[in-house]
């Protein structure tokens, strides 16, 4: 099993650093913190056919809607390669276990959210059923760091954990956008990313004939056509009313990629020079700054924001999602007649630990609060619950030691 590159850990520390600084700021001087992240840099006078609502560029919107699209492109690239490349983690019947975990975890989180909300939410705080999109996502980088503590570097369970968290993040954010009651979906705009991706694949990404001239064969190695296609794709997704952070994902299949997979975020990919990996290499350093800024603008936790929503978040993440992931993987394994051998490092113990780790949620659930909750105190309470979900990290380390002794 190929080792995972250390930059994933760097991303986690950058995210936590920004969130820690923001938490200090919002608890010491909350007025100046919110003034800073909501400062209106530019009021965009866009035509109604492009944007039905007024658009203001703020540090909060710039990071969440624009810069985080680069991060989701980065992790989406790994999911795509796992599905299509030779020896990919989701090829040759290997998709059943992660797929079962993803579906089970999301269903479990929603069910427990709704049950908990019905039991403890107050009428002043929310309407029945609101906010179920919040616990759908997970946290790729933080879950990986905890998984590395539990399993050790290079363990095959880390790749399953990464697959689960990446898929949950993308699907969770998509469902949060589609289910937003206040959004205006204009799906005809999705023709733009489709046309941009098809066009760049036809003229640049399609494999050239080996007998073609050198100039034609090298044409697909240029990066600027894919950057232009990505910009058009982003515009189309945002104008369609879906989360803008997903805007670069449609162009990924059109970009030439490697011939075989070395694993998710593998160190070996640093030596690959296909356009998709070259774009990923260019993003590694900027993404550390992006995640720091995300923590700074979105990770400020008001320690006095506790409310019943906080318990809803924790119940969905700590109970519903782990139970759903574990049950989903067990059912998927039986239906696909997959027998995970202990010597392969993916027995029931590892599946249980993977399920518990997915109960940590931060980045994408925080993005989902923007559309899933009405804002104000309820959003702050949910954000406090997401921060408290990090307490699961030492718990799962202790659980791993107890299971190892048994």
C-alpha positions as CSV (number, residue, x, y, z in Angstrom):
1,X,0.0,0.0,0.0
2,X,1.5,3.4,-1.0
3,X,2.0,6.0,1.6
4,X,-0.2,9.0,1.8
5,X,1.6,12.3,1.3
6,X,2.3,14.4,4.4
7,X,0.7,17.5,3.0
8,X,-2.7,16.1,4.1
9,X,-1.5,16.5,7.7
10,X,-0.3,20.0,6.9
11,X,-3.8,20.9,5.7
12,X,-5.3,19.7,9.0
13,X,-2.9,21.9,11.1
14,X,-3.6,24.9,8.9
15,X,-7.4,24.4,9.3
16,X,-7.1,24.0,13.1
17,X,-4.7,27.0,13.4
18,X,-7.2,29.3,11.6
19,X,-10.1,27.9,13.6
20,X,-8.2,28.4,16.9
21,X,-7.3,32.0,16.1
22,X,-10.9,32.7,15.0
23,X,-12.3,31.2,18.2
24,X,-10.0,33.4,20.4
25,X,-11.0,36.5,18.3
26,X,-14.8,35.8,18.4
27,X,-14.8,35.3,22.1
28,X,-12.6,38.3,23.0
29,X,-14.0,40.8,20.4
30,X,-17.0,39.4,18.6
31,X,-18.1,42.6,17.0
32,X,-14.7,43.2,15.3
33,X,-14.6,39.5,14.2
34,X,-17.9,39.6,12.4
35,X,-17.2,43.0,11.0
36,X,-14.0,41.6,9.5
37,X,-15.4,38.5,7.9
38,X,-18.5,40.2,6.6
39,X,-16.8,43.3,5.3
40,X,-18.3,44.1,1.9
41,X,-15.4,44.3,-0.4
42,X,-17.4,44.7,-3.5
43,X,-21.1,44.8,-4.3
44,X,-21.5,43.0,-7.7
45,X,-24.1,44.5,-9.9
46,X,-24.9,41.3,-11.8
47,X,-27.9,41.0,-14.2
48,X,-30.9,39.0,-13.0
49,X,-30.5,36.4,-15.7
50,X,-27.1,35.5,-14.1
51,X,-27.9,36.1,-10.3
52,X,-31.5,36.4,-9.1
53,X,-30.3,37.8,-5.7
54,X,-27.8,40.7,-4.9
55,X,-24.3,39.5,-4.6
56,X,-21.7,41.0,-2.3
57,X,-18.1,39.9,-2.2
58,X,-17.0,39.5,1.4
59,X,-14.0,37.6,3.0
60,X,-16.5,35.0,4.1
61,X,-18.0,34.5,0.6
62,X,-14.6,34.7,-1.1
63,X,-13.2,31.8,1.0
64,X,-16.3,29.6,1.2
65,X,-17.6,30.0,-2.3
66,X,-14.5,30.6,-4.4
67,X,-11.4,29.3,-2.6
68,X,-13.0,26.2,-1.2
69,X,-13.9,25.2,-4.8
70,X,-10.1,24.6,-5.2
71,X,-10.1,22.2,-2.2
72,X,-13.1,20.3,-3.4
73,X,-11.5,20.0,-6.8
74,X,-8.4,18.6,-5.1
75,X,-10.2,15.9,-3.2
76,X,-12.7,15.2,-6.0
77,X,-9.8,14.4,-8.2
78,X,-8.8,11.6,-5.9
79,X,-12.3,10.2,-5.8
80,X,-12.5,10.3,-9.7
81,X,-9.1,8.5,-10.0
82,X,-10.2,5.9,-7.5
83,X,-13.2,5.1,-9.8
84,X,-11.6,5.1,-13.2
85,X,-7.9,4.2,-12.9
86,X,-6.3,0.8,-13.0
87,X,-6.0,-0.5,-9.5
88,X,-8.3,2.3,-8.3
89,X,-9.8,1.8,-4.8
90,X,-13.3,1.7,-6.3
91,X,-12.6,-0.6,-9.2
92,X,-13.1,-4.4,-9.7
93,X,-15.8,-4.8,-7.1
94,X,-14.0,-2.8,-4.4
95,X,-16.7,-0.1,-4.3
96,X,-19.3,-2.1,-2.3
97,X,-17.7,-1.5,1.1
98,X,-17.2,2.3,0.8
99,X,-20.5,2.8,-0.9
100,X,-22.4,0.9,1.8
101,X,-20.6,3.0,4.5
102,X,-21.4,6.3,2.8
103,X,-25.1,5.5,2.3
104,X,-25.5,4.0,5.8
105,X,-23.6,6.9,7.5
106,X,-25.7,9.6,5.8
107,X,-29.0,7.8,6.5
108,X,-28.0,7.2,10.1
109,X,-27.0,10.8,10.6
110,X,-30.3,12.1,9.2
111,X,-32.5,9.7,11.2
112,X,-30.8,10.5,14.5
113,X,-30.9,14.2,13.7
114,X,-34.6,14.1,13.1
115,X,-35.4,12.0,16.1
116,X,-33.2,14.1,18.4
117,X,-34.7,17.3,17.1
118,X,-38.2,16.1,17.7
119,X,-37.3,15.2,21.3
120,X,-35.4,18.3,22.4
121,X,-35.8,21.2,19.9
122,X,-37.9,24.1,21.0
123,X,-40.5,25.8,18.9
124,X,-38.6,29.1,19.2
125,X,-35.5,27.6,17.7
126,X,-36.6,25.7,14.7
127,X,-39.3,24.2,12.6
128,X,-39.6,20.4,12.5
129,X,-37.1,18.7,10.1
130,X,-35.0,21.7,9.6
131,X,-31.2,21.4,9.4
132,X,-30.9,17.6,8.6
133,X,-28.3,18.4,5.9
134,X,-25.7,19.6,8.5
135,X,-24.4,16.2,9.6
136,X,-24.2,14.7,6.2
137,X,-20.7,15.8,5.4
138,X,-17.5,14.9,7.3
139,X,-13.9,16.2,7.3
140,X,-11.3,14.7,5.0
141,X,-8.2,16.1,6.6
142,X,-9.1,16.0,10.3
143,X,-10.5,12.4,10.0
144,X,-7.3,11.4,8.2
145,X,-5.1,12.8,11.0
146,X,-7.1,10.9,13.6
147,X,-7.1,7.8,11.5
148,X,-3.3,8.0,11.2
149,X,-3.0,8.1,15.0
150,X,-5.2,5.1,15.3
151,X,-4.0,2.9,12.4
152,X,-0.5,4.2,11.7
153,X,1.0,5.4,8.5
154,X,0.4,3.3,5.4
155,X,-2.5,1.2,6.8
156,X,-5.1,0.2,4.2
157,X,-7.9,1.4,6.5
158,X,-6.7,5.0,5.9
159,X,-7.7,4.7,2.2
160,X,-11.2,3.5,3.0
161,X,-11.5,6.3,5.6
162,X,-10.5,8.9,2.9
163,X,-12.9,7.4,0.4
164,X,-15.8,7.6,2.9
165,X,-15.0,11.2,4.0
166,X,-14.5,12.6,0.5
167,X,-17.7,11.0,-0.8
168,X,-19.7,12.2,2.2
169,X,-18.3,15.7,1.8
170,X,-19.2,16.0,-1.9
171,X,-22.6,14.3,-1.6
172,X,-23.4,16.2,1.6
173,X,-22.7,19.6,0.1
174,X,-24.7,18.7,-3.0
175,X,-27.7,17.6,-1.0
176,X,-27.5,20.8,1.2
177,X,-27.7,22.9,-1.9
178,X,-30.5,21.0,-3.6
179,X,-32.6,20.8,-0.5
180,X,-32.1,24.5,0.4
181,X,-35.7,25.9,0.5
182,X,-34.5,29.5,-0.2
183,X,-32.4,28.7,-3.2
184,X,-33.6,29.3,-6.8
185,X,-32.5,26.3,-8.8
186,X,-32.0,27.1,-12.5
187,X,-30.6,23.8,-13.8
188,X,-30.5,24.9,-17.4
189,X,-27.2,26.7,-16.4
190,X,-25.7,23.2,-15.9
191,X,-25.4,23.0,-19.7
192,X,-22.4,25.4,-19.3
193,X,-20.2,23.0,-17.3
194,X,-21.3,20.2,-19.5
195,X,-20.4,22.0,-22.7
196,X,-17.1,23.4,-21.2
197,X,-16.0,19.9,-20.1
198,X,-17.0,18.3,-23.4
199,X,-15.3,21.0,-25.4
200,X,-12.0,20.9,-23.6
201,X,-12.0,17.1,-23.7
202,X,-12.7,17.1,-27.5
203,X,-10.0,19.6,-28.4
204,X,-7.4,19.0,-25.7
205,X,-8.1,16.2,-23.3
206,X,-8.8,13.4,-25.8
207,X,-5.8,11.1,-26.3
208,X,-4.0,12.0,-29.5
209,X,-3.1,9.4,-32.0
210,X,0.5,8.1,-31.4
211,X,1.1,8.6,-35.1
212,X,0.1,12.3,-35.0
213,X,2.7,15.1,-35.1
214,X,4.5,16.0,-31.9
215,X,2.7,19.3,-31.8
216,X,-0.7,17.6,-31.7
217,X,0.4,15.0,-29.1
218,X,1.6,17.7,-26.8
219,X,-1.5,19.9,-27.1
220,X,-3.3,17.9,-24.4
221,X,-0.5,18.6,-21.9
222,X,-1.2,22.4,-21.8
223,X,-3.0,23.5,-18.6
224,X,-4.6,26.8,-19.6
225,X,-7.5,25.2,-21.5
226,X,-8.5,23.2,-18.4
227,X,-8.3,26.4,-16.3
228,X,-10.6,28.2,-18.7
229,X,-13.0,25.3,-18.7
230,X,-12.9,25.2,-14.9
231,X,-13.9,28.9,-14.8
232,X,-16.8,28.3,-17.1
233,X,-17.9,25.3,-15.1
234,X,-17.7,27.3,-11.9
235,X,-19.9,30.0,-13.4
236,X,-22.5,27.5,-14.6
237,X,-22.8,25.7,-11.2
238,X,-23.0,28.9,-9.2
239,X,-25.6,30.4,-11.6
240,X,-27.6,27.2,-11.4
241,X,-28.1,27.8,-7.7
242,X,-26.0,24.9,-6.5
243,X,-23.2,25.4,-4.0
244,X,-20.5,27.3,-5.8
245,X,-17.8,25.3,-4.0
246,X,-18.7,22.3,-6.2
247,X,-18.2,24.4,-9.4
248,X,-14.9,22.8,-10.5
249,X,-15.9,19.2,-10.1
250,X,-17.6,18.7,-13.6
251,X,-14.4,19.4,-15.5
252,X,-12.3,16.8,-13.7
253,X,-13.3,13.9,-16.1
254,X,-12.2,16.0,-19.1
255,X,-8.6,16.4,-17.8
256,X,-6.1,13.8,-18.9
257,X,-5.0,11.7,-16.0
258,X,-2.5,8.9,-15.1
259,X,-2.9,5.4,-16.3
260,X,-3.0,3.7,-12.9
261,X,-3.8,4.6,-9.3
262,X,-1.2,4.6,-6.5
263,X,-3.8,5.2,-3.8
264,X,-5.4,8.4,-2.5
265,X,-3.0,11.3,-2.0
266,X,-0.1,8.9,-2.6
267,X,3.4,10.3,-2.4
268,X,4.1,8.6,-5.7
269,X,1.8,11.0,-7.5
270,X,4.4,13.8,-6.9
271,X,6.4,12.2,-9.7
272,X,3.5,12.1,-12.2
273,X,3.3,14.8,-14.9
274,X,-0.1,14.3,-16.5
275,X,-2.3,17.5,-16.5
276,X,-4.6,16.4,-13.7
277,X,-1.7,15.7,-11.3
278,X,0.2,18.8,-12.4
279,X,-2.9,20.9,-11.5
280,X,-3.0,19.1,-8.1
281,X,0.7,19.8,-7.5
282,X,0.1,23.5,-8.2
283,X,-2.6,23.6,-5.6
284,X,-0.8,21.9,-2.7
285,X,0.8,25.0,-1.2
286,X,-2.1,27.4,-1.8
287,X,-4.5,25.0,-0.2
288,X,-2.8,25.2,3.1
289,X,-3.5,28.9,3.1
290,X,-7.1,28.3,1.9
291,X,-7.8,26.0,4.8
292,X,-6.2,28.4,7.3
293,X,-8.5,31.1,5.9
294,X,-11.5,28.8,6.0
295,X,-10.8,28.1,9.7
296,X,-10.4,31.8,10.3
297,X,-13.6,32.9,8.6
298,X,-15.8,29.9,9.4
299,X,-14.2,28.3,12.4
300,X,-14.8,30.9,15.1
301,X,-16.7,29.1,17.9
302,X,-18.7,31.1,20.4
303,X,-18.3,29.1,23.6
304,X,-21.6,30.5,24.9
305,X,-23.7,29.4,22.0
306,X,-24.9,26.1,23.5
307,X,-28.5,25.3,22.5
308,X,-30.5,22.1,21.7
309,X,-29.1,22.3,18.2
310,X,-25.7,21.5,19.6
311,X,-27.0,18.2,21.0
312,X,-28.7,17.4,17.7
313,X,-25.4,17.8,15.9
314,X,-23.5,15.7,18.4
315,X,-26.1,13.0,18.4
316,X,-26.2,12.8,14.6
317,X,-22.4,12.7,14.3
318,X,-21.5,10.6,17.3
319,X,-24.4,8.1,17.2
320,X,-26.2,8.1,13.9
321,X,-23.3,8.4,11.5
322,X,-21.0,5.8,13.1
323,X,-23.8,3.3,13.5
324,X,-24.9,3.9,9.9
325,X,-21.4,3.6,8.5
326,X,-20.7,0.4,10.4
327,X,-24.1,-1.2,9.5
328,X,-23.7,-0.1,5.9
329,X,-20.3,-1.7,5.5
330,X,-21.5,-4.9,7.1
331,X,-24.5,-5.1,4.8
332,X,-22.5,-4.2,1.7
333,X,-19.9,-6.9,2.6
334,X,-22.6,-9.5,2.9
335,X,-24.4,-8.6,-0.2
336,X,-21.2,-8.5,-2.3
337,X,-20.0,-11.7,-0.6
338,X,-16.9,-9.9,0.3
339,X,-14.8,-11.5,3.0
340,X,-12.3,-9.0,4.6
341,X,-9.4,-11.1,5.9
342,X,-7.8,-9.9,9.2
343,X,-4.4,-10.1,7.6
344,X,-5.5,-7.6,5.0
345,X,-5.9,-5.1,7.8
346,X,-9.6,-4.5,7.3
347,X,-11.4,-6.7,9.7
348,X,-14.4,-5.9,11.9
349,X,-12.2,-4.0,14.3
350,X,-10.9,-1.7,11.6
351,X,-14.4,-1.2,10.2
352,X,-15.7,-0.2,13.6
353,X,-12.9,2.3,14.2
354,X,-13.4,3.8,10.7
355,X,-17.1,4.3,11.4
356,X,-16.4,6.0,14.7
357,X,-13.8,8.4,13.2
358,X,-16.4,9.5,10.6
359,X,-18.3,11.0,13.5
360,X,-15.9,14.0,13.3
361,X,-17.4,16.7,11.2
362,X,-16.1,20.3,10.6
363,X,-15.4,21.8,7.2
364,X,-18.3,20.7,4.9
365,X,-20.9,20.6,7.8
366,X,-20.0,24.2,8.5
367,X,-20.6,25.1,4.9
368,X,-23.9,23.3,5.1
369,X,-25.1,25.4,8.0
370,X,-25.2,28.4,5.7
371,X,-28.1,27.0,3.8
372,X,-29.6,24.3,6.1
373,X,-30.2,26.6,9.1
374,X,-31.9,30.0,9.4
375,X,-28.8,31.6,10.8
376,X,-28.2,33.5,14.1
377,X,-28.1,31.6,17.3
378,X,-29.1,28.3,15.8
379,X,-26.1,28.4,13.4
380,X,-23.7,29.3,16.2
381,X,-25.1,26.4,18.3
382,X,-24.6,24.0,15.4
383,X,-21.0,25.3,14.9
384,X,-20.3,24.7,18.6
385,X,-21.5,21.1,18.2
386,X,-19.3,20.6,15.1
387,X,-16.3,21.9,17.1
388,X,-17.2,19.6,20.0
389,X,-17.2,16.6,17.6
390,X,-13.4,16.9,17.6
391,X,-13.5,15.5,21.2
392,X,-14.1,12.1,19.5
393,X,-10.4,12.0,18.5
394,X,-9.0,11.0,21.9
395,X,-12.0,8.8,22.5
396,X,-11.4,6.7,19.3
397,X,-7.7,6.5,20.2
398,X,-8.6,4.9,23.6
399,X,-11.2,2.7,21.9
400,X,-8.5,1.4,19.5
401,X,-6.2,0.5,22.3
402,X,-9.0,-1.3,24.2
403,X,-10.0,-3.3,21.0
404,X,-6.3,-4.2,20.4
405,X,-6.0,-5.7,23.9
406,X,-9.1,-7.8,23.4
